[in-house]
Amino acid sequence: MTRVVVATADVLGASMAGPAIRAWQFASALADAGHEVSLLSTAGCTRESDGRFEVGLLDAPPAGVDVFVVQGSVLQNVPAIANGDACVVVDLYDPYHLENLELSRDRSHRDRMAVVHNATAILNRAMRRGDFFLTASEKQRDFWIGALASLGRVNALTYDADPSLRSLLDLVPFGVSSEPPARTVPAIKGVMPGIGADDVVLLWGGGLYNWFDPQTLVRAVDVVRQTRDDVRLVFLGGKHPNPNVPAMRTAAETRSLSDELGLTGKHVFFNEGWVPYDDRGSFLLDADIGVSTHLDHVETAFSFRTRILDYLWAGLPVVATGGDVFSEVISESGIGRTVPAEDVEALAVALLSLIVDADARRACADASRGLAQAYRWDAVLQPLLAFCADPRRAPDLLDEVARYNLDRPFEPVRAPTPEAGWRGEVALAKQYLDKGGAGLLLRRAANRAVKLARGNRS
């Protein structure tokens, strides 16, 4: 049994955003595997334990921990974790320094530069300390390998330990529950004023962040309603459960646009709060199509839209902007439609193709439910479970020469000069034995003797 602390910088409560949900699932799977687990937050905790693991706040690292699994700014908030000897698993599923490029757009130049710089510095610190890293897609993995390489973590020791680097950085996507969604509360149809039991509901299953493009979706709904008056778009994520996440410009602009087009309360609806995690299935089951639209920028390229996993879990057809990892999945698996960024007409056509064709909608829904099986938490978490069953420090973090180099990631260093005299000879012989055994030692000794003999003759 391994003593594991899963630590998040997100709020743990009845309502939770993606990072907290992911941390909860990590803790659940590790506890079910027989480990002693604590799930702790540096941001706030009102959620109670279900009896399988401890839940609470993280102010200082507990004693006797074998593995810390950390997200976001945890190592920045609790630096004693990085200074200890426990194994550290760093979850890199959210490249939030890229998100901050959009999130900080409305700030002054000086503030914006600082925000992005600090996010990058926090991630770099985590990458220099982690013993094992998790990423959400193969495209993300390529991105993070580049980042790790630039910091010196792709080196002779990590490469020799595993040339594929899977033992350093492996794939753990966001997942879905193995239990199907259930109705726990009245949700959307026949409940929200203005939405009837037979209306077609388009569900935006999360927050309105600045890197998304809900305005194009609202304009497309304005086009669709000219043909289908029964279409209803519901934005599910209102006020974020984490008080540290500011109100987004995009949220205000989207509501303003909806008001301007006369859609609010008729064809476009905004949930003011955040749906409790345990009740989200009720809202998903009251939807007909899951939607996600975003802008064309670097955040999109390396994102992993966790809300789409909920759409798969509920067996929803998906209509989304192309350009991210899931656009390829949608196209290849037949779970829905993808459209170019900021193309109102193409989005309206895609939505109508599923709204008017119930058979196509059912086919996409069946494909969505089938694809969800590949993303079950018990399947995608296997790399994390395997590491915690046999935790190990990264080889370069334990090597004196490697540590010297890692402290100078942007400076050339000289190979250490062998020690002179008999101590140097002994050290060199030991290196040969460690690397290739007695055979290598004898060959190198013979070569050395030949060179010495030639030198004496000259």
C-alpha positions in Angstrom: 0.0 0.0 0.0 1.3 3.4 -1.0 0.5 6.6 0.9 -0.7 9.1 -1.8 -1.7 12.7 -1.6 -3.7 14.1 -4.6 -3.4 17.8 -4.4 -5.3 20.3 -6.5 -5.3 24.1 -6.7 -9.1 24.0 -7.5 -12.0 24.1 -5.1 -13.4 20.8 -3.8 -17.1 21.2 -3.2 -20.6 20.2 -4.3 -19.9 22.1 -7.6 -16.6 21.4 -9.2 -14.8 22.4 -12.3 -12.5 20.2 -14.5 -9.3 20.1 -12.4 -11.2 19.3 -9.2 -13.3 16.6 -10.9 -10.1 15.1 -12.3 -8.4 15.1 -8.9 -11.5 13.5 -7.3 -11.4 10.7 -9.9 -7.6 10.2 -9.3 -8.2 9.8 -5.6 -11.2 7.5 -6.1 -9.2 5.2 -8.4 -6.2 5.1 -6.1 -8.3 4.4 -3.0 -10.1 1.6 -4.9 -6.7 0.1 -5.8 -6.0 -0.2 -2.0 -3.8 2.8 -1.4 -4.0 5.2 1.5 -5.2 8.4 -0.1 -5.9 12.0 0.8 -7.4 14.5 -1.6 -6.4 18.0 -0.6 -6.9 21.5 -2.0 -5.0 24.7 -1.7 -8.0 26.8 -2.8 -10.9 25.6 -0.6 -12.8 22.5 0.4 -16.4 22.0 1.4 -16.9 18.6 -0.1 -17.1 15.7 2.4 -15.4 12.4 2.0 -17.4 9.4 0.8 -15.4 7.2 3.2 -12.8 5.9 0.8 -10.3 8.7 1.3 -9.6 11.8 3.3 -10.7 15.2 1.9 -9.5 18.6 3.2 -7.2 21.5 2.8 -3.5 21.5 2.1 -1.4 24.0 4.0 1.7 21.9 4.5 2.7 18.5 3.2 1.6 15.6 5.5 4.3 13.4 6.9 5.0 9.9 5.6 3.8 10.5 2.0 5.2 8.2 -0.7 3.7 10.0 -3.7 2.3 13.5 -4.3 0.0 13.9 -7.4 -0.2 17.6 -8.1 -1.9 19.9 -10.4 -1.7 23.6 -11.4 0.1 25.8 -8.9 0.3 23.3 -6.0 4.1 23.2 -5.9 4.2 27.0 -6.0 1.7 27.2 -3.1 3.3 24.5 -1.0 7.0 24.5 -2.0 7.9 22.0 0.8 6.5 19.2 -1.4 9.2 20.0 -4.0 11.9 20.1 -1.4 11.1 16.7 0.0 12.1 13.2 -1.1 8.7 11.8 -2.0 7.9 11.0 -5.6 6.0 13.8 -7.4 3.6 13.1 -10.2 2.7 16.3 -12.1 -0.6 16.4 -14.0 0.0 18.5 -17.2 -3.5 18.0 -18.7 -4.2 21.7 -18.6 -1.6 23.9 -20.4 -2.9 27.0 -18.6 -0.1 29.3 -19.6 -1.7 29.1 -23.1 -5.1 29.8 -21.6 -3.6 32.9 -19.9 -2.7 34.4 -23.3 -6.4 34.9 -23.8 -7.5 35.2 -20.2 -5.2 38.2 -19.6 -6.0 40.0 -22.9 -7.9 42.8 -21.2 -5.1 43.7 -18.8 -2.4 46.2 -19.2 0.7 45.2 -21.2 2.8 45.0 -18.0 0.2 42.9 -16.1 -0.4 40.6 -19.1 3.3 39.9 -19.6 3.6 39.1 -15.9 0.6 36.8 -15.8 1.8 34.7 -18.7 5.4 34.7 -17.5 4.4 33.6 -14.0 2.2 30.8 -15.3 5.0 29.6 -17.4 7.5 29.8 -14.5 5.1 27.8 -12.2 4.8 25.1 -14.9 8.6 25.1 -15.5 9.2 24.7 -11.8 6.9 21.7 -11.7 8.5 20.1 -14.7 12.0 20.5 -13.2 10.8 18.6 -10.1 8.4 16.0 -11.3 9.3 12.3 -11.3 6.4 11.3 -13.6 4.1 13.4 -15.7 0.6 13.0 -17.1 -0.8 14.5 -20.2 -4.2 14.3 -21.9 -3.5 13.5 -25.5 -0.7 12.4 -27.8 -0.6 15.9 -29.3 -0.2 17.4 -25.8 2.5 14.8 -25.1 4.6 16.0 -28.0 4.2 19.6 -26.7 5.2 18.7 -23.2 8.2 16.6 -24.4 9.5 19.7 -26.1 9.0 21.7 -22.9 10.7 19.0 -20.8 13.6 18.8 -23.3 14.1 22.6 -23.2 14.5 22.3 -19.4 17.0 19.4 -19.6 14.7 16.7 -18.4 15.1 14.7 -21.6 18.6 13.6 -21.0 20.8 10.5 -21.1 19.4 9.1 -17.9 15.7 9.5 -18.6 16.3 8.3 -22.2 18.3 5.2 -21.1 15.7 4.3 -18.5 13.1 4.2 -21.3 13.8 5.4 -24.9 10.1 5.9 -25.5 10.0 8.3 -22.4 6.7 6.7 -21.3 8.2 6.2 -17.9 8.7 9.9 -17.7 5.5 11.2 -19.5 2.5 9.1 -20.2 -1.1 9.5 -21.4 -4.0 10.0 -19.0 -6.9 11.7 -20.7 -9.9 13.0 -18.9 -12.4 10.2 -18.4 -16.0 9.2 -17.9 -17.7 7.2 -15.2 -18.3 3.5 -15.8 -21.8 4.1 -14.4 -24.2 5.6 -16.8 -25.7 9.1 -16.0 -28.9 9.1 -13.9 -31.7 11.6 -13.3 -31.3 12.9 -9.8 -33.1 16.3 -10.0 -35.5 18.1 -12.4 -33.2 19.8 -14.9 -34.0 21.5 -18.2 -37.0 20.3 -20.3 -40.2 21.4 -18.8 -38.3 22.9 -15.8 -36.4 25.9 -17.1 -39.0 28.7 -17.9 -39.3 28.9 -21.7 -38.1 25.3 -22.5 -40.8 22.8 -23.2 -40.7 19.0 -22.8 -40.4 18.5 -26.6 -38.0 21.3 -27.5 -34.6 20.4 -29.0 -31.9 21.4 -26.4 -28.4 22.3 -27.4 -26.2 22.1 -24.3 -23.0 24.1 -23.6 -21.8 21.9 -20.7 -19.3 24.2 -18.9 -18.1 27.7 -18.4 -17.9 30.6 -20.8 -14.1 31.3 -21.0 -12.3 33.8 -23.1 -10.6 31.2 -25.3 -14.1 29.9 -26.4 -16.3 31.4 -29.1 -20.0 31.2 -27.9 -20.9 34.3 -29.8 -20.7 32.4 -33.2 -22.9 29.7 -31.6 -25.5 32.3 -30.5 -25.5 33.8 -34.1 -25.9 30.3 -35.5 -28.9 29.7 -33.2 -30.4 32.9 -34.5 -30.2 31.4 -38.0 -31.5 28.0 -37.0 -34.6 29.4 -35.2 -35.8 30.8 -38.5 -36.3 27.1 -39.6 -36.8 25.4 -36.3 -38.6 27.5 -33.6 -38.2 24.7 -31.1 -34.4 25.0 -30.7 -33.1 26.0 -27.3 -29.4 26.7 -26.4 -28.5 26.3 -22.7 -25.3 27.6 -21.3 -24.8 25.4 -18.2 -21.8 27.0 -16.5 -22.4 30.3 -14.9 -20.5 31.5 -11.8 -17.3 29.4 -11.5 -17.1 27.4 -8.2 -13.5 28.6 -7.7 -13.6 32.2 -6.4 -10.1 32.7 -7.7 -11.4 32.4 -11.3 -12.5 35.9 -12.4 -15.7 36.7 -14.3 -14.9 36.4 -18.0 -15.3 39.0 -20.7 -16.7 36.4 -23.1 -19.6 35.6 -20.7 -20.8 39.2 -20.6 -20.3 39.7 -24.3 -22.3 36.5 -25.1 -25.2 37.5 -22.9 -25.2 41.0 -24.5 -25.3 39.6 -28.0 -28.1 37.2 -27.0 -30.1 40.2 -25.6 -29.4 42.2 -28.7 -30.8 39.5 -31.0 -33.8 39.0 -28.8 -32.9 35.4 -28.0 -32.4 35.5 -24.2 -35.2 33.5 -22.4 -36.6 32.4 -25.8 -33.9 30.5 -27.6 -30.8 31.1 -25.5 -30.7 30.4 -21.7 -28.0 31.1 -19.1 -27.7 29.1 -16.0 -26.6 31.6 -13.3 -24.8 29.1 -11.0 -22.8 25.9 -11.5 -24.5 22.6 -11.6 -23.5 20.3 -8.7 -21.2 17.6 -9.8 -23.5 14.8 -8.6 -26.5 16.2 -10.5 -24.8 16.9 -13.9 -26.2 13.7 -15.4 -29.8 15.0 -15.1 -28.9 18.0 -17.3 -27.0 16.0 -19.8 -29.9 13.6 -20.1 -32.2 16.5 -20.9 -30.1 17.6 -23.8 -30.3 16.5 -27.4 -26.9 17.8 -28.8 -23.7 18.8 -27.0 -22.0 21.9 -28.4 -18.5 23.4 -28.1 -17.1 26.3 -30.2 -13.8 27.9 -29.9 -11.5 30.4 -31.6 -8.5 29.4 -33.8 -5.4 30.0 -31.7 -2.6 28.1 -29.9 -4.8 27.2 -26.9 -7.1 25.3 -29.2 -4.4 23.3 -30.7 -3.3 21.8 -27.4 -6.5 21.8 -25.5 -8.5 18.8 -24.3 -12.2 19.8 -24.0 -13.3 18.0 -20.9 -17.0 18.9 -21.4 -17.0 16.7 -24.5 -16.3 13.7 -22.3 -19.5 14.4 -20.5 -21.3 14.5 -23.9 -19.9 11.0 -24.6 -20.9 9.8 -21.2 -24.5 10.8 -21.8 -24.5 9.6 -25.4 -25.0 13.0 -27.0 -24.2 13.9 -30.6 -21.5 16.6 -30.7 -21.2 19.7 -32.8 -17.9 21.5 -32.3 -15.3 23.7 -34.0 -12.4 22.0 -35.7 -8.8 22.4 -34.9 -8.4 20.6 -31.6 -7.8 17.0 -30.6 -11.5 16.2 -30.4 -12.3 17.5 -33.9 -10.3 14.5 -35.3 -12.1 12.1 -32.9 -15.5 13.5 -33.9 -14.8 13.1 -37.6 -13.3 9.7 -37.3 -15.8 8.1 -34.9 -19.1 9.5 -36.4 -20.3 11.1 -33.1 -21.2 14.4 -34.7 -20.1 17.3 -36.9 -17.2 19.7 -37.0 -17.1 23.2 -38.5 -14.5 25.9 -39.2 -13.8 28.5 -36.6 -16.1 31.6 -36.5 -18.2 30.3 -39.5 -21.8 31.0 -38.5 -23.4 29.6 -41.7 -21.4 26.3 -41.5 -22.3 25.9 -37.8 -26.0 26.6 -38.5 -26.0 23.9 -41.3 -24.3 21.4 -39.0 -26.8 22.0 -36.2 -29.8 21.8 -38.5 -28.5 18.5 -40.1 -28.9 16.8 -36.7 -31.9 18.8 -35.5 -34.1 17.9 -38.5 -32.8 14.3 -39.0 -33.7 12.2 -35.9 -32.1 9.1 -37.5 -28.8 10.9 -37.9 -29.0 12.1 -34.3 -29.6 8.6 -33.0 -26.7 7.2 -35.0 -24.3 9.9 -33.6 -25.7 9.2 -30.1 -25.0 5.5 -30.5 -21.5 6.2 -31.7 -21.0 8.6 -28.8 -22.0 6.0 -26.2 -19.7 3.5 -27.8 -16.7 5.8 -27.9 -17.2 6.6 -24.2 -16.1 3.1 -23.2 -12.6 3.9 -24.4 -12.5 6.8 -22.0 -13.7 5.1 -18.8 -11.8 6.3 -15.8 -10.8 2.8 -14.8 -9.1 2.4 -18.3 -7.4 5.8 -18.8 -5.9 5.9 -15.3 -3.8 2.8 -15.7 -0.5 4.7 -16.1 -1.1 6.6 -12.8 -2.2 3.4 -11.0 0.9 1.5 -12.3 3.2 4.3 -11.1 1.7 4.5 -7.6 1.9 0.7 -7.3 5.6 0.9 -7.8 6.7 4.5 -7.2 10.2 5.6 -8.3 12.2 8.8 -8.4 13.2 10.0 -11.8 16.8 8.9 -12.4 18.1 12.3 -13.4 16.9 13.9 -10.1 19.0 11.5 -8.1 22.2 11.9 -10.2 24.8 14.4 -9.1 26.0 15.3 -12.6 22.4 15.5 -13.9 21.4 17.7 -11.1 24.3 20.0 -11.8 23.2 20.2 -15.5 19.5 20.7 -14.6 20.4 23.7 -12.5 21.9 25.3 -15.6 19.3 24.4 -18.3 20.3 27.3 -20.6 24.1 27.2 -20.1 26.6 24.9 -21.8 28.5 22.8 -19.2 31.8 20.9 -19.5 32.0 17.2 -19.0 33.7 16.7 -15.6 37.5 16.1 -15.7 38.4 12.6 -14.5 40.2 12.7 -11.1 44.0 12.3 -11.4 46.0 9.5 -9.9 44.9 6.1 -8.7 41.6 7.3 -7.4 40.8 8.4 -11.0 41.8 5.0 -12.3 39.6 3.3 -9.8 36.6 5.5 -10.6 37.1 4.9 -14.4 37.3 1.2 -13.8 34.1 1.3 -11.8 32.4 3.2 -14.7 33.4 0.5 -17.1 32.2 -2.3 -14.8 28.8 -0.6 -14.3 28.3 0.1 -18.0 29.5 -3.2 -19.5 30.8 -5.6 -16.9 34.2 -7.3 -16.8 34.3 -7.7 -20.6 34.2 -4.0 -21.2 36.8 -3.4 -18.4 39.2 -5.9 -19.9 38.8 -4.4 -23.5 39.4 -0.9 -22.2 42.4 -2.0 -20.2 43.9 -3.8 -23.2 43.4 -0.6 -25.3 45.0 1.4 -22.6 48.0 -0.9 -22.5 48.5 -0.7 -26.3 48.4 3.1 -26.2 50.9 3.2 -23.3 53.3 0.8 -25.2 53.1 2.9 -28.3 53.8 6.0 -26.3 56.9 4.4 -24.6 58.3 3.4 -28.0 58.0 6.9 -29.3 
